[in-house]
C-alpha cells in the first residue's frame, strides 16, 4: 500500500474493459484503487523480507524499464498498462527523497541488519512499540 503518482486522471479502454486511471492517490489492496500503477521503492523496501522476489524484480525493472532509473535512483512510480504514451507505458517524472529513503535503509538492513540493530537498542522505540501493544520477538529479549 502506497501513495504515488499515476498517469491519470484518465479513462482508457483496455482489452474491451473501461479502466479508470488516477493521479496522485493512495493505492493498495484490498480496497484499492488499483489502476496498475506500481511504486518500485515499495518493492525494493521489502528486500530484507523477500529477497527471492525483490532481487529478480529489480532486475526486471532495470531490463524492462531502463528509463525508470538514473543517477538519482528509481522514479517514484510506473504503470505498464497505461498505453496512451508513445512507448506504451507510463513512468512518473518525479524522484522523491521520501521514496529513496526506505530503499537505502532496507538495502542496508538486508546487507547487515545495522539499522534494525540500532532500533532494538533505542529505549524510545521499545517503549513506543510496547505501549502500542506489540509483544514477542526481539521485544521479549
N, C-alpha and C positions, 0 to 999 in steps of 0.2 A: 504494500500500500504506500503510495507516494503521490504528493502533488507535483505536477510537472507541466511544462509547456506541451502544447499539442497543435495539430495542424488546423484546427477549426478557428472560429465556428464555420462549419460546412456540413453539407449533406451530400452524400455520394452513393450511387448505386453500384454495388459490388456483387457479382455473380447473381444478379436478379434480386438482391436484397438491399433495401434502403438503409444506409448506415449514417448515424449522427457522429460528427467529429467535433471535439471540444478544443478550446484554447487552454489556458492555464486552469487546471482543476485537479481536485484530489481524485486519483484513480485507485481502484482497489477491488479486492474480492471480499465478500460475496456481493456487496451492494453497489459495486461499480461507481461511476460508469466505466465501461471498458470499450474504448474505440480502437484498440490495437496499439496505442502509444505505450512505449516501454522506456524505462529510465535505467540506462546501463549502470549508473552509480549504485542503484539499489541491488542489482545483481552482484556487482563486484564487492559490495559491502557484506555479502553473505559468504565470502571466501573462507573464513575460518570454520564455518558450519557445514559447507558442502563443496569442498574444493573439486570433487569429481564432476560436479555440474558447472561450477563457476569457471574453472580454467578453460574447458572447451568453449564455453560461452564467450569468453574474452577473445579467444582465437577466432571464433565465428564473427564477432563484431569487427575485428581488425581486417579479416579477409573479405567479408561481405559489404561492410560499410566503412571503407578506409577514410572517407571524408568526414566521418564522425569523430575523428581524433586529430589532435595537433600537439604542439609543444605544451599546451595548457591541459591536456588530458582529454577525457571524453566530453562531448557536448551533453547537455542535460537530458535530452530525450530524442527518440526517433519513432517513426511509425512506418513500417514496411508495407502496410495495406493502403495507405493514402496515396492514390495514384495520379492526382491531378498535377503533380510536378513533372518536369521533363524527364527526370531519372526514374520515375515510378515509385518513389519513396520520399518520405518527408523526414528531414533532420533539423532539429532545432538549431538556431543560430547562436544560442546562448551557452556560455560557460559560467557556472555559478560556484563560487567558493564553498557555499553550503553543500553542494553536491560532491565537490572534490575532497572535502574534509573526511567524510566517512570512508572514502576509498583509501586514503593514505593510512588512516588509523587501522582499518581492518586488514590491509596488506601487512602492516607491522604485527598485528595480533596473529595473523596466520604464520608469519615468519618466526616470531619469537615469543609471543604472548606477553610482551613487555607492558603494554598499556593495561591489560587485564590484571597483571601482577601489581601494578601501581594502584589500580582501582580497589583491589582486595585489601590493600593496606590503608585506605583512606577512611577514617572513622566517620566522616560526614556521609559518605556513600553507604557505608554499612548501616549506620543508624537510619538513614532515609529509607533504604530497602526494607529493613525490619519494620519500621513504622508503617510502611505501605503494605505490610502483610506477607512479604516474601520470607521463606524459610528454606532450610535444606541446602544441599550443595555446598559450596565454599562458605556460605554464611554460617554453617554449623561448626566450621573449624575454629 
